[in-house]
Amino acid sequence: MRSDRIHEALVNIQNRFMLCRLVSVATRKYHDPDRRVQDVINDVIGWFADAEFAMQQLRILADIETKLPAV
C-alpha cells in the first residue's frame, strides 16, 4: 500500500513537506505517457524509501540551495 511506502520514505526524509515536494518533482520528471500517474508516484515513493537514493537527492537539493543568490 502507498501509506506503507510513505512511512518507509519518512524514515529517510524527516520533513513530510519536503518529501511531498521531492515526490511531485520526481513524478513530473519520470512520468511517461504510457504509464498511469499513480504507478509512477508509487515507484518514486519507493525510491525515496531507499536510503541511498534519498541521501543523494537531499545532497543535490542542498547544492542547489547553496548556489542560489541571497535575497
C-alpha positions in Angstrom: 0.0 0.0 0.0 1.1 3.6 -0.6 0.8 4.5 3.0 3.4 1.9 4.0 5.8 3.2 1.4 5.3 6.8 2.6 6.1 5.7 6.2 9.3 4.0 4.9 10.3 7.1 3.0 9.7 9.3 6.0 12.4 7.4 7.8 14.9 8.8 5.3 13.4 12.2 4.8 12.1 13.6 8.1 10.2 16.6 6.7 6.9 15.4 5.2 6.5 18.6 3.2 9.9 18.2 1.6 9.1 14.6 0.8 5.9 15.7 -0.9 7.8 18.3 -2.9 10.5 15.9 -4.0 8.0 13.3 -5.0 6.0 15.7 -7.0 9.1 17.0 -8.9 10.4 13.4 -9.5 6.9 12.3 -10.6 6.8 15.0 -13.3 10.3 14.2 -14.4 9.8 10.4 -14.7 6.2 10.3 -15.9 5.8 8.5 -19.2 2.5 9.0 -21.2 2.2 5.2 -21.4 2.0 4.7 -17.6 -0.5 5.8 -15.1 0.5 8.7 -12.8 -0.5 6.6 -9.8 2.1 3.9 -10.7 4.8 6.5 -11.2 4.1 8.1 -7.8 4.3 4.6 -6.2 7.6 4.0 -7.8 9.0 7.4 -6.8 7.9 6.9 -3.2 9.6 3.5 -3.2 12.8 5.1 -4.4 12.7 7.6 -1.6 12.3 4.7 0.8 15.7 3.6 -0.3 18.2 5.4 2.0 21.0 5.7 -0.6 18.6 7.3 -3.2 17.1 9.7 -0.6 20.5 10.9 0.6 21.6 11.5 -3.0 18.5 13.6 -3.7 19.0 15.6 -0.5 22.6 16.3 -1.4 21.5 17.6 -4.8 18.9 19.8 -3.2 21.4 21.2 -0.7 23.8 22.0 -3.6 21.1 23.8 -5.5 20.2 25.9 -2.4 23.8 26.9 -1.8 24.1 28.2 -5.4 21.0 30.3 -5.2 21.7 34.1 -4.8 20.8 35.5 -1.4 17.7 37.8 -1.5 
